Amino acid sequence: PPTLSAVLTSDSPFVYKDNEGYTVVVGVVENTNGLTSVTDVRIRVNFYDDVSPEPLEIIEGKTILEVIPPLGKSPYMIRTNSSNPHITQASVSLDGFHTSPSKSKNMSVEVNNIVSDDTLHFSGVLKNGAAPIINTNVYLAFYDNFDPPRIIGVSTIPIGNVESNEIINFSFNEKIQTRSVGFLLFSESDVFYSDIVNV
């Protein structure tokens, strides 16, 4: 219906088995409303085998961002509870969301000194605005070279509490999927968020 303001951006999210055999689904939710933020975006994933029409597992999850700003996007990443080798496919649906007061874009993130060999290493800086914040995280959403690109993984760098106008250094050193060709860097706290930086 035209009144909906949050949608799954693709009917074909990225699905893979991780190193422990769990099935992982990664995708993006878009807030199509130009005026209102949304929160509590609930996503339902049904995991199937090739035999039965009944799902082997049903998992409910949420977007990475707590609040998606107007016309903004947030990735999601949902993992099965078991390492069931029979799971071969997944279907994703949006279970609901609520409107939300907007957060202020009073943070920024920057990245430098990027080195990529078997792992990805870089350092970065988070700059806070004029109020103390809590529950601060920096996120990296990795994408592949499909057209349009697919989000294929999300990593979190926890920052925690940040004083007003404080500058925080952070670093990332982790093995990533070889199909990653770039990543999006962004941050969110209890009241602020940053622009998305395409690296």
Rosetta blueprint (number, residue, H / E / L):
1 P L
2 P L
3 T L
4 L L
5 S L
6 A E
7 V E
8 L E
9 T L
10 S L
11 D L
12 S L
13 P L
14 F E
15 V E
16 Y E
17 K E
18 D L
19 N L
20 E L
21 G L
22 Y L
23 T E
24 V E
25 V E
26 V E
27 G E
28 V E
29 V E
30 E E
31 N E
32 T L
33 N L
34 G L
35 L L
36 T L
37 S E
38 V E
39 T E
40 D E
41 V E
42 R E
43 I E
44 R E
45 V E
46 N E
47 F E
48 Y E
49 D L
50 D L
51 V L
52 S L
53 P L
54 E L
55 P L
56 L L
57 E E
58 I E
59 I E
60 E E
61 G E
62 K E
63 T E
64 I L
65 L L
66 E L
67 V E
68 I E
69 P L
70 P L
71 L L
72 G L
73 K E
74 S E
75 P E
76 Y E
77 M E
78 I E
79 R E
80 T L
81 N L
82 S L
83 S L
84 N L
85 P L
86 H L
87 I L
88 T L
89 Q E
90 A E
91 S E
92 V E
93 S E
94 L E
95 D E
96 G E
97 F E
98 H E
99 T E
100 S E
101 P L
102 S L
103 K L
104 S E
105 K L
106 N L
107 M L
108 S E
109 V E
110 E E
111 V E
112 N E
113 N E
114 I E
115 V E
116 S E
117 D L
118 D L
119 T L
120 L E
121 H E
122 F E
123 S E
124 G E
125 V E
126 L E
127 K E
128 N L
129 G L
130 A L
131 A L
132 P L
133 I E
134 I E
135 N E
136 T E
137 N E
138 V E
139 Y E
140 L E
141 A E
142 F E
143 Y E
144 D L
145 N L
146 F L
147 D L
148 P L
149 P L
150 R L
151 I E
152 I E
153 G E
154 V E
155 S E
156 T E
157 I E
158 P E
159 I E
160 G E
161 N E
162 V E
163 E L
164 S L
165 N L
166 E L
167 I E
168 I E
169 N E
170 F E
171 S E
172 F E
173 N E
174 E E
175 K L
176 I L
177 Q L
178 T L
179 R L
180 S L
181 V L
182 G E
183 F E
184 L E
185 L E
186 F E
187 S E
188 E E
189 S L
190 D L
191 V L
192 F E
193 Y E
194 S L
195 D L
196 I L
197 V E
198 N E
199 V L
